[in-house]
Amino acid sequence: MDKTPDTGWRSRGGDSLPEAFRSIPVPKGGSFWRKMLAYAGPGFLVSVGYMDPGNWATDLAGGARYGYSLLSVILISNIIAILLQHLCVKLGVATGRDLAQACRDHYPKPVVWFLWILCEAAIAACDLAEVVGSAIGLQLLFGIPLVWGCVITTADVMIVLLLQNRGFRYVEALVITLILTIGGCFAAEMFFAKPDLAGIASGFVPSMEILKNREMLFVAIGILGATVMPHNLYLHSSIVQTRNFTRDDEGKAEAIKYATFDSTFALMFALFINGGILIVAAAAFHTSGHSDVAEIQDAHKLLTPVLGVGVASTLFAVALLASGQSSTLTGTLAGQIVMEGFLNIRLKPWLRRLITRLIAVVPAVCVIGYFGEGETTNLLIWSQVILSMQLSFAVVPLLRFTGEKAKMGRFANPVWIKVLAWASASVIIVLNFKLLFDFFAPQSWINALGI
């Protein structure tokens, strides 16, 4: 079918996440804060992908080894994330399509199937990290074996279904509650750790030492390269459409403005969480001679004796469990959006979420059951590698679609946004390929090339 000249798309598209599409009213009048409250929520669902258990290991390692020096990397990562999520908002609001639907409408069928398979692999990998993170949290808090902890995490399928049947606001409220729990735990941890405020301030200033020190650069690449989650781009472009805003240009412009405020504020909260993990690791481990701490279980074990506060390790475990559960809730939604968007196949929500969860739980249970609980860190590393492989296949279509006037109309990216977006995407993609090369290439190749 030829593209229609007025929209630049091949078809009119359909409702994204139909059970929640335009289900939340937006006041046509009222104050800034009333409208801000109406649009608040999707940004927090997206932000959990930037503080999921897959990011904890790199933040812990960065703080334990190099003190506060890599805070600047977390800040730069967050700025790039804010820009890309803004583009997701624009795509969803301006075109009425999520990123998966846009790909189906633009690319030929073989490319669509290829992108869908890659995206499903990325969601499964991200889900794997979240399942393992939740299971570790359950083990640290209640002594539950990791295998059974992984199985227990499948219960979130029913939680999401129950809440979404009551209204999408309930899903948002639960995720926000979990995020506030994480924030509260790390605020307390930072209070107990008594970090060096001058060191924190200087850590947010980029340093040439990061580029000169090869090992520090590797950790920095890990932080930056694993920050943007591919499934977040699909998720955000869909859930911004849960708001029932006016579909004319004025209404769309207002929706983009408020939804961008929402995501920016939420991502700044994610910056606080990721920065908090690194700051606690720096204050607790780097200054006490425990610079080799990189595993979540080791950090949990050492926090109480190092800080001298009995509740420190418990708060760390509670934050980890909340992080894993909040991420699994949004990951199951992303799985539904991706399958429906790419393939136009609609399954019952509980079935789709159960399939997504089993794809993550089965490998986790098999690996932990066969190799033992010591392999959890390797599982987290592999999940980040798979995410790195898929990222460019989500970012490039997003930038292409939002830059085309035929598709976006007056909301197409201006030149300065295009330059910033493509430059940011290039940095992320290059660093992710560097991570993949370091992971897969023989050490002799790396030494020979001097990288």
Buried (B, 14 or more C-beta within 10 A) or exposed (E): EEBEEEBBBBBEBBBBBEEBBBBBEBEEEEEEEEBBBBBBBBBBBBBBBBBBBBBBBBBBBBBBBBBBBBBBBBBBBBEBBBBBBBBBBBBBBBBBBBBBBBBBBBBEEEBBBBBBEBBBBBBBBBBBBBBBBBBBBBBBBEEBBBBEBBBBBBEBBEBBBEBBEEBBBBBBBBBBEBBEBBBBBBEBBBEBBEBBEEBBEBBBEBBEEBEEBEEBBEBBBBBBBBBBBBBBBBBBBBBBBBBBBEEEEEBBBBBBBBBBBBBBBBBEBBBBBBBBBBBBBBBBBBBBEBBEBBBBBBBBBBBBEBBEBEBBBBBBBBBBBBBBBBBBBBBBBBBBBBBBBBEEEEEEBBEBBBBBBBBBBBBBBEBBEEEEBEBBBEBBBBBBBBBBBBBBBBBEBBBBBBBBEEBBBEBBBEEEBBEBBBEBBEBBBEBBBBBBEBEEEEEEEEEEEEE
